[in-house]
Amino acid sequence: MESAVIQRQYDDVIAAQYDHDPQNTTSNSLNRALNHLEAAGLLSGLLPAMKVLDIGMGTGMFLAKLRARSARLIEPCGIDISRQMAAIAHQKLPDLISAIDDGVNLDQHFCEERFDLVATHFVTGFVPIEHIAPRIFAKLDTGGVWSFVGGTTAGYRELQRRAAHPLIKLLFGSKPPNLQGMICPNSEREVVDVLEKNGFEILTSETYEPELQFPDFRTFIDFAYHGGWLTPFVEEIGLHKAKKWQQAILNALVFPVVDHHNIVLTLARRSA
Ligand SMILES: C[S@@+](CC[C@H](N)C(=O)[O-])C[C@H]1O[C@@H](n2cnc3c(N)ncnc32)[C@H](O)[C@@H]1O
């Protein structure tokens, strides 16, 4: 997926709605990531200030939650491709130091700094984990940690199955839904392998499968298009412009849907 397209979608479609967080999937996932940091003893007020770099920090949801939860002082930095998402983050975190750029260029930013925590949360569908892993290693202080949170291609099984209905294909084109390249990696095993190969020691890892409820087309579009979860896919097949009669067919054939996402959360330490 082209980064100019992603940037436009986040600036123009998603930023204004992102914090509504339909079904609390982002918020609940980030809370679990915070639980892992807390359990590892990294949020203790006895420790010196924590320098944090959030890659694809979006509206600053994680950094704000981290600051609220942590007894330890937080010094927040971030990089994001979307100026609009970053503008919201700056409202929540007035001391945030941010760069607006593609995360693949990470090594061109914060060159003099070393971090105690680097976060990549729901961004590795855009910035490949294999590319970013050695660059995160280089940005971390010895003993610093990487908080990884990302949806896998094992998510949305039921939606993927129903989207393969012949009538849906007839209405919205014959291409089968392809989530590869939009959501990755493929599994927790894959994340753990990449991190270990790049010199990280795994502290905690889990796969979280929150239930998703889509009673009708409208709730699906709020989540998948405005909420940012499947915006490129929705635009690609034109679902966001579905006419009233098309929506009625979708409501009859596809919805309601109860589905699950599949989200990997891994906390890993940079080995000495
Ligand atoms: C799903 S949001 C996640 C935001 C935040 N990490 C969170 O968990 O709430 C993805 C974020 O990554 C940003 N993004 C997308 N592609 C990017 C890229 N190539 N480089 C940097 N940021 C990117 C988007 O602008 C958006 O803010």
The ligand as an SDF file (V2000), in Angstrom:
LIG
                    3D

 27 29  0  0  0  0  0  0  0  0999 V2000
   -3.8490    2.2610   13.4690 C   0  0  0  0  0  0  0  0  0  0  0  0
   -3.0770    3.7990   13.8160 S   0  0  0  0  0  0  0  0  0  0  0  0
   -2.2740    3.4250   15.3710 C   0  0  0  0  0  0  0  0  0  0  0  0
   -2.0050    4.6510   16.1810 C   0  0  0  0  0  0  0  0  0  0  0  0
   -1.4290    4.3750   17.5750 C   0  0  0  0  0  0  0  0  0  0  0  0
   -0.1760    3.6540   17.5070 N   0  0  0  0  0  0  0  0  0  0  0  0
   -2.4310    3.6310   18.4270 C   0  0  0  0  0  0  0  0  0  0  0  0
   -2.1770    2.4760   18.7880 O   0  0  0  0  0  0  0  0  0  0  0  0
   -3.4890    4.2070   18.7230 O   0  0  0  0  0  0  0  0  0  0  0  0
   -1.7030    3.7880   12.6840 C   0  0  0  0  0  0  0  0  0  0  0  0
   -0.8740    5.0530   12.7720 C   0  0  0  0  0  0  0  0  0  0  0  0
    0.2960    4.8450   11.9770 O   0  0  0  0  0  0  0  0  0  0  0  0
    0.4950    5.9620   11.1330 C   0  0  0  0  0  0  0  0  0  0  0  0
    1.2150    5.4880    9.9470 N   0  0  0  0  0  0  0  0  0  0  0  0
    0.7390    4.8050    8.8900 C   0  0  0  0  0  0  0  0  0  0  0  0
    1.7180    4.5270    8.0330 N   0  0  0  0  0  0  0  0  0  0  0  0
    2.8420    5.0630    8.5510 C   0  0  0  0  0  0  0  0  0  0  0  0
    4.1720    5.1110    8.1280 C   0  0  0  0  0  0  0  0  0  0  0  0
    4.5740    4.5400    6.9910 N   0  0  0  0  0  0  0  0  0  0  0  0
    5.0560    5.7450    8.9160 N   0  0  0  0  0  0  0  0  0  0  0  0
    4.6830    6.3270   10.0810 C   0  0  0  0  0  0  0  0  0  0  0  0
    3.4230    6.3250   10.5310 N   0  0  0  0  0  0  0  0  0  0  0  0
    2.5200    5.6810    9.7870 C   0  0  0  0  0  0  0  0  0  0  0  0
   -0.8870    6.5030   10.8540 C   0  0  0  0  0  0  0  0  0  0  0  0
   -0.8550    7.8430   10.4570 O   0  0  0  0  0  0  0  0  0  0  0  0
   -1.5750    6.2810   12.2000 C   0  0  0  0  0  0  0  0  0  0  0  0
   -1.3970    7.3710   13.0340 O   0  0  0  0  0  0  0  0  0  0  0  0
  1  2  1  0
  2  3  1  0
  2 10  1  0
  3  4  1  0
  4  5  1  0
  5  6  1  0
  5  7  1  0
  7  8  2  0
  7  9  1  0
 10 11  1  0
 11 12  1  0
 11 26  1  0
 12 13  1  0
 13 14  1  0
 13 24  1  0
 14 15  1  0
 14 23  1  0
 15 16  2  0
 16 17  1  0
 17 18  1  0
 17 23  2  0
 18 19  1  0
 18 20  2  0
 20 21  1  0
 21 22  2  0
 22 23  1  0
 24 25  1  0
 24 26  1  0
 26 27  1  0
M  CHG  2   2   1   9  -1
M  END
$$$$
